[in-house]
Amino acid sequence: MTQRLSINEKILAIATRIRPGEGLPTWSLIANAFFLLYSHYLLKVVRETLLLSTGSALDKSLANALSALAISGVIFVYTIFYKKFQRQSHRSLLTVFVNSFFFINILIFFGLISIDIKTPMVFYVWQSIYGILIVSHFWSFCADLMNQKSGKRLFPPIMIGASIGAWIGSLSADWVYGISGINSVLIAALICLLFATRLSIFAESRLPVSSKNKTLQLSDKDSSFSFHEGFRLLFSHRYLTYVAAFVILMNWINTTGEFIFAAYVKDAVQAAVLADDSLTQSALITGHYSTYYTWINLLGFLIQALLVSRLFRWFGITGSLLILPLVSIVAYGFIAFIPIFLVAKIAMIVENSTSYSIANTTRNALYLPLNRNDKYLGKTTIDTFCWRLGDLIQFGVIFAGLNWFGWEKIAFVWFNLGLSLLMLLVCYRIGRLYRQHDQAIHSSNPPILAEKIPAFDLCPGRKVQARISEGLFYDPDPGDALRYFLTTEQNGRLPDWIEFDRHNLLITFSPPEGDEGELTLKLRVTDADELSCETEIRVRWSNSLRMSEQLITVR
């Protein structure tokens, strides 16, 4: 019999619910995310090498400040791109143009380096913008490509590709750089952009129509806007205002937390060196941060691969949004009341892994019920300007706390605890507004039984199979995916001689020879919102019965 789900779709089914035909486009988006994050972390090596080999740490601080200031100009240029391509029939055209723009930029830097003209400050600022904008646009494209139901299901596995790309990119950067220096890194980044662009086109062409967002064209009102439209949306759209506040708080808390952890590491290392003068500070610091980031990456990957899609199904987008602030409150609460290094390290590992997995996936899924302007212009403004604004605010607060108020690290712990409480309130408000947008677009409907299953008459001693019709149940919600369960009438386990392959909707019967009887089975389906529908299947087996015609003998 033909397989309902391909092998690659069965693998995806481990992490999320998948529909027939979604496998290849989803894998292409996973690979797309991998290549983009891989190129980002490779290019970070180049920017650090170019800047620090000719400059100082002060130059790096200046480059970070210039990056924050350059964001406004980048949003202006991105708006020009979007305005040009917003009415095109293919969503991937804007992606092709954005990726091509950065592709040409890399070629220019490659040419300048080849004739020994180095622009470390310019490249540092450019790469900082590249790392934010290219990833932000990718998620805008995904949110525009998929409808809400399919986006909720497929965003978690796509984020796995991003996590692996970031990890392998940072891990292999030294090796790639060792091939031929900066040139090999730039060539690798160019190859990544080429693959990512082609994969975007492939994903759009192959994603099933039932999984796509059908809203492509904008009204004349929505398509007419100024070049500061992203900022206007932030201040005029209450939902986006709260999302912007969440992003600022999320980055503010995270970067302040890194400062707190660094302070704990410094104190622990100094104490260890005083106790044993054979130890060196650099080796101890390297060891602490090595285990720190290893555990963050490992735990974040496990949460992303095994838990995020299930959290979306159990608690929805709004419930999952509350997890990060709750984890932050618990983490900084523990540090505040038990201010020792081990507690701080465990708490920061848990908070960061939650932020990189659950919070990042949820943050990108918040744009699924919005229109195209919000998904591209609003999201890009939030992911670039507001994210950098969080960096600037935390720097100002830490500077003021240390130099004006004389705060110790424990004061920053309590400050972050207060910010986490504020973030919880903001996330709660976002959840309420998200539900309003979600309900305005569609309501969740349970699956519907479209046809009846005839009784199965079996001959003892013969192994046969029956395929459940794909059209047996109908889900009125576009992009929803059904999961099938077969039990006895009393929700008990199936007899040993009955097997059910829920991926391919195959029931295998092999009643014992010489036996006879009758049994009623219950076939139940659930959708992504755990709404269900069920029907009964009557099974009879005896030597006096004629085998049902719809059954196929298995040899």
C-alpha positions as CSV (number, residue, x, y, z in Angstrom):
1,M,0.0,0.0,0.0
2,T,1.1,3.6,-0.6
3,Q,2.3,5.6,2.4
4,R,0.1,8.4,3.6
5,L,3.0,10.1,5.2
6,S,6.5,10.0,3.7
7,I,9.5,9.1,5.8
8,N,10.6,12.7,6.2
9,E,7.0,13.6,7.3
10,K,7.1,10.8,9.9
11,I,10.3,12.2,11.3
12,L,8.7,15.7,11.6
13,A,5.7,14.0,13.3
14,I,8.0,13.3,16.3
15,A,8.2,17.0,17.0
16,T,4.8,18.3,15.8
17,R,1.6,17.4,14.0
18,I,2.2,17.2,10.2
19,R,-0.2,16.9,7.2
20,P,0.5,15.0,4.0
21,G,2.5,17.2,1.6
22,E,3.9,19.5,4.3
23,G,7.1,17.5,4.7
24,L,9.4,18.8,2.0
25,P,8.5,22.5,2.3
26,T,8.9,22.3,6.1
27,W,12.3,20.6,5.8
28,S,13.3,23.3,3.2
29,L,12.3,26.0,5.8
30,I,14.3,24.2,8.5
31,A,17.3,24.1,6.2
32,N,16.7,27.8,5.3
33,A,16.8,28.8,9.0
34,F,19.9,26.7,9.4
35,F,21.8,28.4,6.6
36,L,20.8,31.9,7.7
37,L,21.9,31.4,11.3
38,Y,25.0,29.5,10.2
39,S,26.1,32.4,8.0
40,H,25.3,34.9,10.7
41,Y,27.6,33.3,13.2
42,L,30.3,32.8,10.6
43,L,30.3,36.5,9.8
44,K,30.5,37.4,13.5
45,V,33.9,35.8,13.4
46,V,35.0,38.2,10.6
47,R,33.6,41.3,12.3
48,E,35.4,40.6,15.6
49,T,38.7,39.7,13.7
50,L,38.6,42.8,11.5
51,L,37.8,45.2,14.4
52,L,39.9,43.9,17.2
53,S,43.0,43.3,15.0
54,T,43.2,47.0,14.3
55,G,41.2,48.6,17.1
56,S,40.4,48.3,20.8
57,A,37.5,47.3,23.1
58,L,36.5,51.0,23.0
59,D,36.1,50.7,19.2
60,K,33.8,47.7,19.7
61,S,31.6,49.7,22.1
62,L,31.5,52.6,19.5
63,A,30.5,50.1,16.8
64,N,27.7,48.7,18.9
65,A,26.4,52.3,19.4
66,L,26.7,53.0,15.7
67,S,24.7,49.8,14.9
68,A,21.9,51.0,17.2
69,L,21.8,54.4,15.4
70,A,22.0,52.8,11.9
71,I,18.9,50.7,12.6
72,S,16.5,53.6,11.7
73,G,18.1,54.0,8.3
74,V,17.9,50.3,7.7
75,I,14.2,50.2,8.5
76,F,13.7,53.1,5.9
77,V,15.5,51.1,3.2
78,Y,13.6,47.9,4.1
79,T,10.3,49.8,3.7
80,I,11.4,50.8,0.2
81,F,11.9,47.2,-0.7
82,Y,8.6,46.1,0.8
83,K,6.7,48.9,-0.9
84,K,8.1,47.8,-4.2
85,F,7.3,44.1,-3.9
86,Q,4.2,44.0,-1.7
87,R,1.7,43.5,-4.5
88,Q,3.7,40.8,-6.3
89,S,2.0,37.4,-6.6
90,H,4.9,35.5,-5.0
91,R,5.9,36.2,-1.4
92,S,9.4,34.9,-2.0
93,L,10.3,37.8,-4.4
94,L,10.9,40.2,-1.5
95,T,13.1,37.5,0.1
96,V,15.0,37.1,-3.1
97,F,15.6,40.9,-3.2
98,V,16.6,41.2,0.4
99,N,19.0,38.2,0.2
100,S,20.4,39.5,-3.0
101,F,21.1,42.9,-1.4
102,F,23.1,41.3,1.3
103,F,24.8,38.9,-1.2
104,I,26.1,41.9,-3.2
105,N,27.2,43.6,0.1
106,I,29.3,40.5,0.9
107,L,30.8,40.6,-2.6
108,I,31.8,44.2,-2.1
109,F,33.5,43.4,1.2
110,F,35.2,40.4,-0.4
111,G,36.5,42.7,-3.2
112,L,37.8,45.3,-0.7
113,I,39.6,42.8,1.4
114,S,41.2,41.2,-1.7
115,I,42.8,44.5,-2.6
116,D,43.8,45.1,1.1
117,I,41.3,47.8,1.8
118,K,39.8,47.0,5.2
119,T,36.8,48.7,6.7
120,P,36.4,47.1,10.2
121,M,34.0,49.6,11.7
122,V,31.7,49.6,8.6
123,F,31.8,45.8,8.4
124,Y,31.0,45.4,12.2
125,V,28.0,47.7,11.9
126,W,26.8,46.0,8.7
127,Q,27.1,42.5,10.2
128,S,25.2,43.6,13.3
129,I,22.3,44.7,11.0
130,Y,22.6,41.6,8.8
131,G,22.3,39.2,11.8
132,I,19.1,40.9,12.9
133,L,17.4,41.9,9.7
134,I,18.0,38.6,7.7
135,V,16.5,36.5,10.5
136,S,13.6,38.9,11.2
137,H,12.6,38.9,7.5
138,F,12.8,35.1,7.3
139,W,10.2,34.8,10.1
140,S,8.1,37.5,8.5
141,F,8.1,35.4,5.3
142,C,7.1,32.3,7.3
143,A,4.3,34.2,9.1
144,D,3.0,35.5,5.8
145,L,3.3,32.2,4.0
146,M,1.4,30.0,6.5
147,N,-2.1,30.3,7.9
148,Q,-2.5,30.4,11.7
149,K,-3.1,26.7,12.2
150,S,-0.1,25.5,10.1
151,G,2.2,28.2,11.5
152,K,1.5,27.1,15.1
153,R,2.4,23.6,14.1
154,L,5.4,24.2,11.9
155,F,7.2,27.1,13.6
156,P,8.6,24.9,16.4
157,P,10.5,22.4,14.1
158,I,11.6,25.4,11.9
159,M,13.2,27.0,14.9
160,I,15.1,23.7,15.5
161,G,17.0,24.4,12.3
162,A,17.8,27.9,13.5
163,S,19.1,26.6,16.8
164,I,21.3,24.0,15.1
165,G,22.6,26.5,12.6
166,A,23.6,28.9,15.4
167,W,25.3,26.2,17.3
168,I,27.2,24.6,14.4
169,G,28.1,28.1,13.0
170,S,29.8,29.1,16.3
171,L,31.4,25.7,16.6
172,S,32.8,25.5,13.1
173,A,33.8,29.2,12.8
174,D,37.4,28.5,13.7
175,W,37.7,25.7,11.3
176,V,36.2,27.6,8.4
177,Y,38.4,30.6,9.2
178,G,41.4,28.4,9.2
179,I,41.0,27.4,5.6
180,S,41.9,30.7,4.1
181,G,41.1,33.3,6.7
182,I,38.4,35.9,6.2
183,N,37.9,35.0,2.5
184,S,36.7,31.4,3.3
185,V,34.2,32.7,5.8
186,L,32.8,35.2,3.2
187,I,32.6,32.5,0.6
188,A,30.7,30.2,3.0
189,A,28.3,33.0,3.8
190,L,27.6,33.6,0.1
191,I,26.9,29.9,-0.4
192,C,24.5,29.9,2.6
193,L,22.6,32.9,1.2
194,L,22.3,31.2,-2.2
195,F,20.9,28.0,-0.6
196,A,18.5,30.0,1.7
197,T,17.1,32.0,-1.2
198,R,16.4,28.9,-3.4
199,L,14.8,27.1,-0.4
200,S,12.4,30.0,0.2
201,I,11.2,29.8,-3.4
202,F,10.9,26.0,-3.1
203,A,8.9,26.2,0.2
204,E,6.4,28.7,-1.2
205,S,5.8,26.6,-4.4
206,R,5.4,23.3,-2.6
207,L,3.5,24.1,0.6
208,P,-0.1,22.7,0.3
209,V,-2.7,25.3,-0.5
210,S,-4.7,24.3,2.7
211,S,-1.6,25.2,4.8
212,K,-1.0,28.6,3.2
213,N,-2.2,32.0,4.2
214,K,-4.7,32.9,1.6
215,T,-4.4,36.7,2.2
216,L,-1.9,37.8,-0.3
217,Q,-3.1,41.0,-1.9
218,L,-3.5,44.2,0.2
219,S,-6.3,46.7,-0.1
220,D,-5.5,50.2,-1.5
221,K,-5.7,51.5,2.0
222,D,-3.2,49.0,3.4
223,S,-0.8,49.4,0.4
224,S,-0.5,53.2,0.7
225,F,2.0,54.2,3.4
226,S,5.0,56.4,4.2
227,F,8.6,55.3,4.7
228,H,8.3,55.5,8.5
229,E,5.3,53.2,8.4
230,G,6.9,50.7,10.8
231,F,7.2,53.3,13.5
232,R,3.7,54.5,12.9
233,L,2.4,51.0,13.3
234,L,4.1,50.6,16.6
235,F,2.5,53.7,18.1
236,S,-1.0,53.3,16.4
237,H,-1.5,49.5,16.8
238,R,-1.9,48.7,20.5
239,Y,-1.1,45.1,19.9
240,L,2.2,45.9,18.3
241,T,3.0,48.4,21.0
242,Y,2.7,45.7,23.7
243,V,4.8,43.3,21.5
244,A,7.5,46.0,21.2
245,A,7.4,46.4,25.0
246,F,7.8,42.7,25.4
247,V,10.8,42.5,23.1
248,I,12.5,45.5,24.9
249,L,11.9,43.9,28.3
250,M,13.0,40.5,27.0
251,N,16.4,41.8,25.8
252,W,16.8,44.2,28.7
253,I,16.3,41.4,31.3
254,N,18.5,38.9,29.3
255,T,21.5,41.2,28.9
256,T,21.2,42.4,32.5
257,G,21.2,38.8,33.5
258,E,24.4,38.2,31.6
259,F,25.9,41.1,33.5
260,I,24.8,39.5,36.8
261,F,26.2,36.1,35.9
262,A,29.5,37.7,34.8
263,A,29.7,39.3,38.2
264,Y,29.2,36.0,39.9
265,V,31.7,34.3,37.7
266,K,34.3,37.0,38.5
267,D,33.8,36.6,42.2
268,A,33.9,32.8,42.1
269,V,37.1,32.9,40.0
270,Q,38.9,35.4,42.3
271,A,38.0,33.3,45.3
272,A,39.3,30.1,43.6
273,V,42.6,31.8,42.7
274,L,43.1,33.1,46.2
275,A,42.5,29.6,47.6
276,D,44.9,27.9,45.0
277,D,47.5,30.1,43.4
278,S,48.2,27.4,40.8
279,L,44.9,28.3,39.1
280,T,44.6,31.0,36.4
281,Q,41.7,33.4,36.0
282,S,41.5,33.0,32.3
283,A,41.4,29.2,32.4
284,L,38.7,29.2,35.1
285,I,36.6,31.8,33.3
286,T,36.8,29.9,30.0
287,G,35.8,26.7,31.8
288,H,32.8,28.3,33.5
289,Y,31.5,29.9,30.3
290,S,32.2,26.7,28.3
291,T,29.9,24.6,30.5
292,Y,27.5,27.5,30.8
293,Y,26.9,27.8,27.0
294,T,27.1,24.0,26.5
295,W,24.2,23.5,28.9
296,I,22.2,26.4,27.5
297,N,22.5,25.0,23.9
298,L,21.8,21.5,24.9
299,L,18.8,22.3,27.1
300,G,17.5,24.8,24.6
301,F,17.7,22.3,21.8
302,L,15.9,19.6,23.8
303,I,13.1,22.0,24.8
304,Q,12.8,23.1,21.2
305,A,12.8,19.6,19.7
306,L,10.6,17.9,22.2
307,L,8.5,20.4,24.1
308,V,7.7,23.6,22.2
309,S,5.1,22.2,19.8
310,R,3.4,20.3,22.6
311,L,3.3,23.5,24.7
312,F,1.6,25.3,21.8
313,R,-0.9,22.5,21.7
314,W,-1.5,22.3,25.4
315,F,-1.5,26.0,26.3
316,G,-1.7,27.8,22.9
317,I,0.4,30.8,21.9
318,T,-0.9,32.9,24.7
319,G,-0.2,30.4,27.5
320,S,3.3,29.7,26.1
321,L,4.0,33.4,26.1
322,L,3.7,33.5,29.9
323,I,6.4,30.8,30.4
324,L,9.5,33.0,30.0
325,P,8.4,35.7,32.5
326,L,7.3,33.0,35.0
327,V,10.7,31.2,34.6
328,S,12.5,34.6,35.0
329,I,10.6,35.4,38.2
330,V,11.4,32.0,39.7
331,A,15.1,32.2,38.5
332,Y,15.8,35.7,39.9
333,G,13.8,34.9,43.0
334,F,16.1,32.0,43.8
335,I,19.2,34.1,43.1
336,A,17.8,36.9,45.4
337,F,17.1,34.6,48.3
338,I,20.1,32.1,47.8
339,P,22.8,34.4,46.3
340,I,25.5,31.8,45.6
341,F,27.3,31.1,42.4
342,L,25.8,27.6,41.8
343,V,22.2,28.8,42.1
344,A,23.0,31.8,39.8
345,K,24.5,29.5,37.2
346,I,21.6,27.0,37.2
347,A,19.0,29.8,37.2
348,M,20.6,31.6,34.2
349,I,21.0,28.4,32.2
350,V,17.3,27.6,32.7
351,E,16.3,31.2,31.8
352,N,18.4,31.5,28.7
353,S,17.5,28.1,27.3
354,T,13.8,29.0,27.8
355,S,14.4,32.4,26.1
356,Y,16.2,30.8,23.1
357,S,13.6,28.1,22.6
358,I,10.1,28.8,23.9
359,A,10.1,32.6,23.9
360,N,11.8,33.0,20.5
361,T,9.4,30.6,18.8
362,T,6.4,32.2,20.5
363,R,7.6,35.8,19.7
364,N,7.7,35.0,16.0
365,A,4.3,33.2,16.1
366,L,2.6,36.4,17.6
367,Y,2.4,37.9,14.1
368,L,0.4,35.0,12.5
369,P,-3.0,36.7,12.9
370,L,-1.8,40.1,11.6
371,N,-1.9,41.6,8.1
372,R,1.1,41.8,5.8
373,N,2.2,45.3,6.8
374,D,2.3,44.3,10.4
375,K,4.2,41.1,9.6
376,Y,6.9,42.8,7.6
377,L,7.1,46.4,8.6
378,G,5.9,46.2,12.1
379,K,7.9,43.1,12.9
380,T,11.1,44.3,11.3
381,T,10.9,47.6,13.3
382,I,10.4,45.7,16.5
383,D,13.1,43.1,15.9
384,T,15.7,45.7,14.9
385,F,15.0,49.0,16.6
386,C,13.2,47.8,19.7
387,W,15.7,45.0,20.2
388,R,18.7,47.4,20.1
389,L,16.8,49.8,22.3
390,G,16.7,47.1,24.9
391,D,20.5,46.9,24.7
392,L,20.9,50.7,25.1
393,I,18.5,50.9,28.1
394,Q,20.2,48.1,29.9
395,F,23.6,49.7,29.4
396,G,22.3,53.0,30.8
397,V,20.7,51.3,33.8
398,I,23.9,49.3,34.6
399,F,26.0,52.4,34.2
400,A,23.8,54.5,36.5
401,G,23.4,51.7,39.0
402,L,27.2,51.2,39.3
403,N,28.3,54.8,39.1
404,W,25.5,56.9,40.6
405,F,23.7,54.6,43.0
406,G,26.5,52.2,44.0
407,W,24.5,49.0,43.4
408,E,26.0,45.6,44.1
409,K,25.1,42.7,41.9
410,I,22.3,41.6,44.3
411,A,20.5,45.0,43.6
412,F,20.5,44.2,39.9
413,V,19.0,40.8,40.7
414,W,16.1,42.4,42.5
415,F,15.8,44.9,39.7
416,N,15.5,42.1,37.1
417,L,13.0,40.4,39.3
418,G,10.8,43.6,39.1
419,L,11.3,43.7,35.3
420,S,10.2,40.1,35.1
421,L,7.0,40.9,36.9
422,L,6.4,43.8,34.5
423,M,7.1,41.5,31.6
424,L,4.5,39.0,32.9
425,L,1.9,41.8,32.9
426,V,2.8,42.8,29.4
427,C,2.6,39.2,28.2
428,Y,-0.8,38.7,29.8
429,R,-2.0,41.8,28.0
430,I,-0.6,40.6,24.7
431,G,-2.4,37.3,25.2
432,R,-5.7,39.0,25.5
433,L,-5.2,41.1,22.4
434,Y,-3.9,38.0,20.5
435,R,-7.1,36.1,21.2
436,Q,-9.1,39.0,19.9
437,H,-7.1,39.0,16.6
438,D,-7.3,35.2,16.4
439,Q,-11.0,35.1,16.9
440,A,-11.6,37.8,14.4
441,I,-10.0,35.7,11.7
442,H,-11.3,32.3,12.6
443,S,-13.0,30.3,15.3
444,S,-11.8,26.8,16.4
445,N,-14.2,24.1,15.1
446,P,-14.1,20.4,16.0
447,P,-13.5,17.8,13.3
448,I,-16.7,16.5,11.6
449,L,-17.5,12.9,10.6
450,A,-18.1,13.0,6.9
451,E,-18.9,9.3,6.2
452,K,-19.5,6.0,8.0
453,I,-17.1,3.0,8.2
454,P,-18.7,-0.3,7.2
455,A,-18.4,-3.3,9.5
456,F,-15.3,-5.5,8.9
457,D,-15.9,-9.3,8.6
458,L,-12.7,-11.3,9.1
459,C,-11.6,-14.9,8.6
460,P,-9.6,-16.3,11.5
461,G,-6.0,-17.2,10.6
462,R,-5.7,-14.6,7.8
463,K,-3.8,-11.4,8.2
464,V,-5.5,-8.5,6.5
465,Q,-5.4,-4.7,6.4
466,A,-7.9,-1.9,6.1
467,R,-7.1,1.7,5.2
468,I,-9.1,4.5,6.8
469,S,-10.3,7.0,4.2
470,E,-8.5,10.4,4.3
471,G,-12.0,11.9,3.9
472,L,-13.6,10.1,6.8
473,F,-13.2,13.2,9.0
474,Y,-13.3,16.8,7.8
475,D,-11.8,19.7,9.7
476,P,-13.4,23.1,8.8
477,D,-10.4,25.0,10.1
478,P,-7.8,25.7,7.3
479,G,-4.3,24.3,8.1
480,D,-5.4,22.1,11.0
481,A,-3.9,18.7,11.4
482,L,-5.8,15.7,12.7
483,R,-4.3,13.0,15.0
484,Y,-5.9,9.5,15.0
485,F,-6.4,7.2,17.9
486,L,-8.0,3.7,17.9
487,T,-9.1,2.0,21.1
488,T,-11.7,-0.5,22.2
489,E,-15.2,0.8,22.9
490,Q,-14.3,1.4,26.5
491,N,-11.1,3.3,25.6
492,G,-9.0,0.2,26.4
493,R,-6.0,-1.2,24.7
494,L,-6.4,-3.0,21.4
495,P,-6.2,-6.8,21.3
496,D,-2.7,-8.2,20.4
497,W,-4.0,-9.2,17.0
498,I,-5.0,-5.7,16.0
499,E,-2.4,-3.0,15.1
500,F,-3.0,0.6,14.1
501,D,-0.6,2.7,12.1
502,R,-1.9,6.2,12.7
503,H,0.5,7.8,10.3
504,N,-0.7,5.8,7.3
505,L,-4.2,5.2,8.7
506,L,-3.8,1.4,8.4
507,I,-5.5,-1.2,10.6
508,T,-4.0,-4.7,10.5
509,F,-6.1,-7.6,11.7
510,S,-4.8,-11.1,12.3
511,P,-7.5,-13.0,14.4
512,P,-6.3,-16.3,15.9
513,E,-7.2,-19.4,13.8
514,G,-10.2,-21.3,15.1
515,D,-11.5,-18.3,17.1
516,E,-14.7,-16.3,16.5
517,G,-16.3,-13.3,18.1
518,E,-17.4,-9.7,17.8
519,L,-15.8,-6.4,18.9
520,T,-16.6,-2.7,18.7
521,L,-13.6,-0.3,18.2
522,K,-13.6,3.4,18.6
523,L,-11.8,5.7,16.2
524,R,-11.2,9.2,17.6
525,V,-9.5,12.2,16.0
526,T,-8.3,15.4,17.6
527,D,-7.2,18.6,16.0
528,A,-4.4,21.0,17.2
529,D,-6.8,22.6,19.7
530,E,-7.6,19.1,21.2
531,L,-11.2,19.3,19.8
532,S,-12.3,15.8,18.9
533,C,-14.8,13.7,17.0
534,E,-15.2,9.9,17.0
535,T,-16.9,7.0,15.3
536,E,-17.4,3.3,16.0
537,I,-16.0,0.4,13.9
538,R,-17.7,-3.0,14.2
539,V,-15.4,-6.0,13.8
540,R,-16.6,-9.6,13.4
541,W,-14.5,-12.8,12.8
542,S,-15.6,-16.3,12.2
543,N,-15.0,-19.2,9.7
544,S,-18.6,-18.8,8.5
545,L,-18.2,-15.2,7.5
546,R,-17.2,-14.0,4.1
547,M,-14.2,-11.5,4.3
548,S,-15.2,-7.9,3.6
549,E,-14.2,-6.7,0.1
550,Q,-12.4,-3.6,1.4
551,L,-9.9,-5.7,3.2
552,I,-6.5,-6.6,1.6
553,T,-4.7,-9.8,2.5
554,V,-1.2,-9.4,3.8
555,R,1.2,-12.1,2.9
